[in-house]
């Protein structure tokens, strides 16, 4: 199994698991690999360090020496690439939550938001599409809207 660090044309980082280099190249050529953040299929392979599983190869502890605190590893400052991965992961998790907790009303978003605002239908979380003009009109009417680019991968069932 090959674990590759991948990057899309927008600079989003993600990991891909492939049976072999040929498997990766084949999927890449057929546009089967897409960025989980922006769905771009323009993917580039980054540098990947090999992972060697050497079993329980830990240094023996010295009698009487204090054990290293477990939290020390997690308090290490993140390098910029690690920060980017953490932000992307948080965004994907949040976008999946938005999709799970809202109803997609599609192009009827502006009309449905007005109906909810006026009390014509039960209040609930909705998402959909609105033109910039519709969004501005909703804001002018006192209806709070927030434009969010929810990645297509957030709308799919995780395997």
C-alpha positions in Angstrom: 0.0 0.0 0.0 1.4 3.4 -1.0 0.3 6.4 1.1 0.9 9.6 -0.9 0.8 13.3 0.1 -1.3 15.0 -2.6 -2.0 18.7 -3.4 -4.6 20.2 -5.7 -4.0 23.3 -7.9 -5.5 25.5 -5.1 -2.8 24.2 -2.7 -5.1 22.0 -0.6 -3.3 19.1 1.0 -4.7 15.6 1.4 -3.6 12.0 1.6 -4.3 9.2 -0.9 -3.9 5.5 -0.4 -3.1 3.4 -3.5 -2.1 -0.2 -4.2 0.9 0.9 -6.3 2.4 3.7 -8.2 0.7 2.4 -11.3 -2.7 2.4 -9.5 -2.1 6.1 -8.6 -1.1 7.0 -12.1 -4.1 5.2 -13.6 -6.6 6.9 -11.3 -4.9 10.3 -11.9 -5.1 9.9 -15.7 -8.8 9.0 -15.5 -9.6 12.0 -13.2 -10.7 9.7 -10.4 -8.7 11.5 -7.8 -10.3 14.7 -6.6 -9.5 17.2 -3.8 -11.8 16.7 -0.9 -12.0 20.5 -0.3 -12.6 22.0 -3.7 -13.2 18.9 -5.9 -10.4 19.8 -8.3 -9.0 16.9 -10.3 -5.7 18.7 -11.1 -3.7 16.8 -8.5 0.1 16.7 -8.0 1.9 14.2 -5.9 4.1 15.8 -3.1 7.0 14.4 -1.3 6.1 11.5 0.9 8.3 10.0 3.6 8.2 6.2 3.8 6.6 4.8 7.0 8.4 1.9 8.4 6.6 -0.2 11.0 9.4 -1.5 13.3 7.0 -2.9 15.9 7.5 -1.9 19.5 10.9 -0.3 19.0 10.9 2.0 22.0 13.8 3.0 24.0 14.1 1.2 27.4 13.3 3.5 30.3 16.0 4.2 32.8 15.0 3.2 36.3 14.1 6.2 38.4 13.9 8.5 35.4 10.6 10.4 35.1 8.4 9.3 32.2 8.0 11.8 29.3 4.6 13.5 29.5 2.2 12.2 26.9 0.9 15.7 26.2 4.3 16.9 25.2 3.9 15.5 21.6 0.5 17.2 21.1 1.8 20.5 22.4 4.5 20.7 19.7 3.8 23.7 17.5 2.4 22.8 14.1 4.4 23.6 11.0 2.5 25.7 8.3 1.6 22.6 6.3 0.3 20.8 9.4 -1.8 23.9 10.2 -3.2 23.9 6.7 -4.2 20.2 7.0 -5.8 20.9 10.4 -7.8 23.9 9.1 -8.9 21.8 6.0 -9.9 18.9 8.3 -11.9 21.2 10.5 -13.6 22.9 7.5 -14.6 19.5 6.1 -15.9 18.3 9.4 -17.9 21.5 9.8 -19.3 21.4 6.3 -20.4 17.8 6.8 -22.2 18.9 9.9 -23.9 21.7 8.1 -25.1 19.3 5.4 -26.4 16.9 8.0 -28.3 19.5 10.0 -29.9 21.6 7.2 -32.3 21.0 4.4 -31.2 21.6 0.9 -33.9 23.8 -0.8 -31.8 24.4 -3.9 -32.7 27.4 -6.0 -35.7 28.1 -3.9 -33.4 29.3 -1.0 -34.4 33.0 -1.1 -38.2 32.3 -1.3 -37.9 29.7 1.5 -35.8 32.0 3.7 -38.5 34.7 3.4 -41.3 32.2 4.2 -39.4 31.1 7.4 -38.7 34.8 8.3 -42.4 35.7 7.9 -43.5 32.7 10.0 -45.4 31.1 7.1 -43.5 27.8 7.6 -41.8 26.2 10.6 -38.3 27.6 11.3 -35.5 25.2 10.4 -32.0 25.3 9.0 -31.9 25.5 5.3 -29.2 25.8 2.6 -29.3 26.3 -1.1 -28.3 28.6 -3.9 -29.0 32.3 -4.2 -27.7 34.9 -6.6 -25.6 37.7 -5.1 -28.6 40.0 -5.7 -31.0 37.7 -3.9 -28.5 37.4 -1.0 -28.2 41.2 -0.7 -32.0 41.6 -0.8 -32.4 39.1 2.0 -29.9 40.9 4.1 -31.6 44.3 3.4 -34.9 42.6 4.6 -33.2 41.6 7.9 -32.9 38.0 7.0 -29.5 36.6 8.0 -27.7 34.7 5.3 -24.1 33.5 5.0 -22.5 32.4 1.8 -20.6 29.1 2.3 -18.9 27.0 -0.3 -19.8 23.5 0.8 -17.5 20.9 -0.9 -19.3 18.3 -2.9 -17.6 15.6 -0.8 -19.4 16.9 2.3 -22.7 16.0 0.6 -21.6 12.4 0.0 -21.8 9.4 2.3 -18.4 8.6 3.8 -17.1 5.1 2.9 
